[in-house]
Amino acid sequence: MHTPSFKEVLSNSNHFFAFGFGSGLAPKAPGTFGTLAAIPIYWLIQDFPWTLYATWLIVTFALGVYWCDRSSRLLGVHDHGGIVWDEFVGYWITMFLAPKSLLWIVVGFVLFRFFDVLKPWPIGWLDRRVDGGLGIMIDDVLAGVYALIVLQACVYFYPF
């Protein structure tokens, strides 16, 4: 499996976004580093009105399907471990309508990583059966939805 160099990531826009601005090049746990790299962007978008935030999610998902598909085709491997744009979008889904505080950012991070790694049904099933950019994105989108539901339940029952 070919892993692009940082120079290759910087010189190819598909790799640049698919590899999360280079965060996916982390030698260990690239998905975790990709999710961490999504947090500063979340800080910038967290005050968007919910309609604009939802639009952001739809657009970044659609672009992610394209970028991840192109990047994986260029590398000749489906869902290369360094492709982390799906983690970005999954985390941003988790944080949709979340309270604005460091506590909830951390809780959202932990919940998203939990569901992304565990891949409960139908996440793992879809991950194994859907190809291309949609296949790369869909498991993290669903992990984000699961994490969003749990996060919102936590907010409801433990409103810090």
C-alpha positions as CSV (number, residue, x, y, z in Angstrom):
1,M,0.0,0.0,0.0
2,H,1.5,3.3,-1.1
3,T,1.3,6.1,1.4
4,P,1.9,9.5,-0.2
5,S,4.6,11.8,1.1
6,F,3.7,15.1,2.7
7,K,5.0,16.7,-0.5
8,E,2.5,14.6,-2.5
9,V,-0.3,15.5,-0.2
10,L,0.5,19.2,-0.5
11,S,0.7,19.0,-4.3
12,N,-2.5,17.1,-5.0
13,S,-5.8,18.7,-3.8
14,N,-7.6,15.3,-3.6
15,H,-4.9,13.9,-1.3
16,F,-4.7,17.3,0.6
17,F,-8.3,17.2,1.6
18,A,-8.7,13.4,1.8
19,F,-5.7,13.2,4.1
20,G,-7.1,15.9,6.3
21,F,-4.5,18.6,5.5
22,G,-1.8,16.0,6.2
23,S,-3.2,14.8,9.6
24,G,-3.8,11.4,8.1
25,L,-0.1,10.9,7.6
26,A,0.4,10.3,11.3
27,P,2.3,7.0,11.6
28,K,0.0,5.7,14.4
29,A,-3.8,6.1,14.8
30,P,-4.4,8.4,11.7
31,G,-8.1,8.4,12.3
32,T,-7.6,9.8,15.8
33,F,-5.3,12.4,14.5
34,G,-7.7,13.2,11.7
35,T,-10.5,13.7,14.3
36,L,-8.2,15.9,16.4
37,A,-7.5,18.0,13.3
38,A,-11.2,18.5,12.8
39,I,-11.6,20.2,16.2
40,P,-10.1,23.6,15.2
41,I,-12.4,23.8,12.3
42,Y,-15.3,23.0,14.6
43,W,-14.2,25.9,16.8
44,L,-14.6,28.1,13.7
45,I,-18.0,26.8,12.6
46,Q,-19.7,26.1,16.0
47,D,-21.5,29.4,16.0
48,F,-23.0,28.9,12.5
49,P,-26.8,29.0,12.6
50,W,-28.1,25.4,12.5
51,T,-29.2,25.8,8.9
52,L,-25.7,26.9,7.7
53,Y,-24.1,24.2,9.9
54,A,-26.3,21.6,8.3
55,T,-25.5,23.0,4.8
56,W,-21.8,22.8,5.8
57,L,-22.3,19.1,6.6
58,I,-24.0,18.3,3.4
59,V,-21.4,20.1,1.3
60,T,-18.3,18.7,3.1
61,F,-19.9,15.2,2.9
62,A,-20.4,15.5,-0.9
63,L,-16.9,16.9,-1.4
64,G,-15.6,14.1,0.8
65,V,-17.2,11.5,-1.4
66,Y,-15.4,13.0,-4.3
67,W,-12.0,13.7,-2.7
68,C,-11.8,10.3,-1.0
69,D,-12.8,8.5,-4.1
70,R,-10.2,10.3,-6.2
71,S,-7.5,9.9,-3.6
72,S,-8.1,6.2,-3.1
73,R,-8.1,5.6,-6.9
74,L,-4.9,7.5,-7.3
75,L,-3.3,5.4,-4.5
76,G,-4.9,2.2,-5.9
77,V,-6.3,1.2,-2.6
78,H,-9.9,1.5,-1.2
79,D,-10.0,3.4,2.1
80,H,-6.4,4.0,2.7
81,G,-5.8,4.4,6.5
82,G,-4.5,7.9,6.0
83,I,-7.7,9.1,4.3
84,V,-9.3,10.9,7.2
85,W,-11.8,13.5,5.7
86,D,-14.5,11.0,6.7
87,E,-13.4,11.5,10.3
88,F,-13.6,15.3,9.9
89,V,-17.2,15.1,8.7
90,G,-18.2,12.4,11.2
91,Y,-16.9,14.5,14.1
92,W,-18.7,17.6,12.8
93,I,-21.9,15.5,12.6
94,T,-21.4,14.5,16.2
95,M,-21.1,18.1,17.2
96,F,-24.2,19.3,15.4
97,L,-26.3,21.4,17.9
98,A,-23.8,20.5,20.8
99,P,-23.3,23.0,23.6
100,K,-20.3,25.2,23.1
101,S,-17.8,24.2,25.7
102,L,-14.5,22.3,25.9
103,L,-16.2,19.5,27.9
104,W,-18.7,18.7,25.1
105,I,-15.9,18.9,22.5
106,V,-14.0,16.2,24.4
107,V,-17.1,14.1,25.0
108,G,-18.0,14.4,21.3
109,F,-14.5,13.3,20.4
110,V,-14.6,10.3,22.6
111,L,-18.1,9.2,21.5
112,F,-17.2,9.6,17.8
113,R,-14.0,7.7,18.1
114,F,-15.8,5.0,20.1
115,F,-18.4,4.4,17.4
116,D,-15.9,4.8,14.6
117,V,-13.7,2.1,16.0
118,L,-16.5,-0.2,17.3
119,K,-18.6,0.0,14.1
120,P,-21.9,-1.3,15.5
121,W,-24.5,-2.5,13.0
122,P,-25.1,-1.3,10.3
123,I,-21.8,0.7,10.3
124,G,-19.5,-2.3,9.9
125,W,-21.8,-3.9,7.4
126,L,-21.9,-0.9,5.2
127,D,-18.1,-0.4,5.6
128,R,-17.6,-3.8,4.1
129,R,-20.1,-3.5,1.3
130,V,-20.1,0.0,-0.1
131,D,-17.3,0.9,-2.4
132,G,-15.8,4.2,-3.6
133,G,-15.9,7.5,-1.9
134,L,-19.4,6.9,-0.6
135,G,-18.1,3.7,1.1
136,I,-15.2,5.6,2.6
137,M,-17.5,8.3,4.0
138,I,-20.6,6.4,5.0
139,D,-19.3,4.5,8.0
140,D,-18.0,7.7,9.6
141,V,-21.2,9.5,8.9
142,L,-23.2,6.8,10.7
143,A,-20.6,6.8,13.6
144,G,-21.2,10.5,13.8
145,V,-25.0,10.1,13.8
146,Y,-24.7,7.5,16.6
147,A,-22.3,9.7,18.6
148,L,-24.7,12.7,18.0
149,I,-27.6,10.8,19.5
150,V,-25.6,9.8,22.5
151,L,-24.1,13.2,22.9
152,Q,-27.5,14.9,22.8
153,A,-28.8,12.4,25.4
154,C,-25.9,13.3,27.6
155,V,-26.7,17.0,27.2
156,Y,-30.3,16.4,28.1
157,F,-29.6,14.2,31.2
158,Y,-26.4,16.0,32.3
159,P,-26.7,19.7,31.3
160,F,-23.4,21.0,32.5
